[in-house]
Amino acid sequence: MNQDKKIGRPARPLHRLTAFALALGMAAGGAWAQASTSADSQAAVEWHQPAQPLGSALTALAVHTGLLVGVDADVVRGKQAPAIEGRYTPRQALLMLLEGSGLEAVRGASGGYTVRTAAPRPRVEAASEGQHASGGSLDTVTVTAGRDTVTEGTGSFTTDAPIATATGLPLTLRETPQSVTVITRQRMEDQTMRQVSDVLRNTTGLSFVQSGNAGTDSNSVYSRGFQVENYQIDGIPQLGSWLTQTGDLAPYDRVEVVRGATGLLNGVGTPAATINLVRKRPTREFQANASLSVGSWNYLRGEVDIGGALNESGTVRGRIVAAAQDNESWIDRYKEKKQIFYGIVEADLTPATRLTAGLDLQQHDNDASARSGLPLFFSDGSLANFDRSQSAAASWAHSYQDQRQFFVALDHRFDNGWTAHAAFNQSRRGYDDVIGYAARGFVDRATGTGLSLWPNRWKSEPLQNAADFHATGPFELFGRKHELVVGYNISRTVDEPPSFTNWTIPGYNASIPNFYFWNGNYPAEPFNPQTGTNETATNQSGVYATTRLRPTDALSVILGARVSDWSEKTRRLPFTGKATFTSRSENGVVTPYAGLVYDLSDHWSAYTSYTDIFKPQTNKDLSGNNIAPLEGIAYEAGVKGSFYNDQLNVSAAVFQIEQDNLAVLIPNQFAPDGSAAYRAAQGTKSRGYELEAAGEVMSGWQIGTGFSRSVARDAAGVRLNSQVPGQLFKLFTTYRIASIGNGLVVGGGVNWQSETYTGNLGPSGKATFTQPSYATFDLMARYPVSKDLSVAVALNNVFDKSYYTSTTSSFYGAPRNFMVTLRGTF
């Protein structure tokens, strides 16, 4: 094989340490540096390689580029590789060699590729920049993307595969003109993430403000100064609150987080972020694993994951995941129980058509659950400073939740490179919350009197039906190839909760005689019969289109727009009194999107993007009226870099968000229906920046780190959402020490946040509580006892830092705790 430019094996340790120094410099706000590219295997070169046996072609590729390719001789025997003519990266060349062979290349933790037999399945086409020697346009190179992309088994903290959460187009992280973080399956396992809330606590730019136990409505996620309200599963919008509170990670391969506005695909939403959970896929080869975890506070959890082909040809594949968890807490009386079952089957109806169907069942029960901690102040106005273990929950209070999802999807690949996707998802979330928590009034320091319960009950089973239809593929214009996606999505959510007496129940004495002797058993649960029925039906639909135009090899112009319709109808039907009806709608709302990405070099790109913001709001003011729709614009600009075949991704972004009618919580104030009261802030503006690095720094060394700064202010310059930290730094890293036994993996991390505060508190209504800045540190180690068995130990909050996770009540973060996990594969 002759090449105009030959590439030797890169000096990986030196280059990776350079990239790691860049990551640390980013976290500290340092300047960006240009990495050397001459020896990196990502660089594109001219190829002039004749057709030959596939085994010989793969050997030549590895010898001349240093790309690690593992293959069994039996797998490639008798297969022929096509000729390669044009300019490609080694990874592109590898994919071309495998095209039409029925094989696929899977990247491993070391950065090398394993060639194996692939199950026939539709794939998303990504255009290559190369040309045939004859001057004709090169056929598109097939790469897995979108629903076919998986991160489990890669051993990586990042992904080199395209995702479509931001624009609908399958774009790599570097090609996407917004800030994107992918929490991979490997990072979930290394950092012992079990719930969606664990991901949110450890993702760059996200702040999880926890004011109560899991399952309550008083916990919120923020990004760029605003609350996150857009959640998806496999790209389909969801009823979000259950995900943030009790969603379990067992069924998911990864979590994609796009920070900033994503109205192009979601229609309505805030400019904070979109959280997309991507389900695990079936495998053709049989695989099975099971794990058992034990930890602090009688924590016990078991998981099993089994998948593989269901017929001899492998055209029908299935997978089941099941988990059960039981634990107590550092908080008195609080207990959790969880049960999860996930099943999926996919069938290749033809070599180009795939049908997928499955279900996801999750049940989460909390006993002695509270919506908040105890009051922050004594009745004399002094700071209460209760123990971390003291609970605000009555013993009879509970939160029982279950989530049932059924989904089906059909994918088809056309001969012209286009793909079509149709999906339907039905989600039914049942919940029954019997509420009783001691946060009403203030404890007298001397006598223990003055505190009462807030009693209530919430119960419902909202049902959501949602569907998405889109097609994507390449097209030619002015002699160049471009990409386009067109789609339509629609959802309908129906909720019919019964109404109960809100907070003050006639004849019920909610007072606690002496808090110092309180054990949660009194006062007893009140008699709180149903007083009526509420009905809400919400409909949302929209048509969207996005195109990526390629005027030059280096420049991408991404343009898109969405036209949305939204409506909400409510009926309040009390058993006594007058019924009320309301109807709201917004039709033909246009959400534009524009982005530019310019490749500065083989490794660096600069980008900018713009989009509109629109969201009808359900938040209510003190009079019970809905806050007017949120409106605004969002800008973002930055640079992104990718190294070592996209095994390490880095980025830096600046942003500005301008909004009107932002709903701002009024502390300790309620609307007539008992929900929290809000005010509409005008002329709000949020500015900030984010720095992030994720992936492999050196062979065996994974890192995920980021620093973010953002502050939201109203038109008068007053800070909004001061309970949310303005600055966050997050780091987690692991390193495999190959020289110790079978390869010991050690790791650790730190989460730091700046101070937070809330005013207008205490008996006087004028006190301010401040949580100073703080950091928590975690450690982990994992050792493979054999190729099929490993044991892992995690130690969280190593220095037992005491801190509040809320600035409105005495709710603390977890003290020092441990977890031991035994995992076997079969």
URJO-V106878 format. One line per field, one symbol per residue. phi: phi as a letter, one per 30 degrees, with the letter a starting at -180 (. if undefined). A space follows every 10 residues. Layout:
BEGIN
phi = ???
END
This chain:
BEGIN
phi = .cbdbccddd ddeddddddd ddddddddid ddbdddbdcd ddddbdcbbd daeeeddddd edddbiddbc adeddceicc cddbbkcbde dddddddddi dicbccdcdd jdcccbdcdd adbdcbdccd bdddjddddd cdbdahdddb cdidiccbbc cdbbddbjdd bdeddddbdb bccddddedd chdccedddd dcceicbccc cadejddccb cbbhibddbc bbbhicebdd ddddcbecce dcdabcccdj dbdeccicld ddabccccdd cdcdddbabb bbbbadhhdb bbbbbbaldc bddidbbbab bbabbbacad deidbbbbbb bbbbbbbddb ecbbcbbabb cbbbccchcb daddedbddd jdddhddddd ccdddddabc bbbbbbbbbb bbccddjdbb bbbbbcbbcc bbcccabdbc jbddedcidj cbdccaabaa bdcbcbbbba bbldbcahib cbbbbbabbb bbbcbbddcb dcicceiccc dcebddcdci dbddeddbdd clbcbbbccb aacbabbccc ebdcccccba abccbbbbbb bcbddbjcdb bbbbabbidc cdbbbbbbdd adccbcbaab adbaadccdc dddjdddeed blbbbablbb bbbhhidbcb abbbbbbbbb iddcdcehbb dedjddcbbc ccidbbblbb babakcdbei ccbbbabbba bcbdddiddc hddcddbbbb bbbbbccddc hdjdcbaaab bbbddbabch ciedibdbcb cdeabbbbbb abbddadcbb bbbbbchech dcaccbccad ccdddeabbc bcbbcb
END
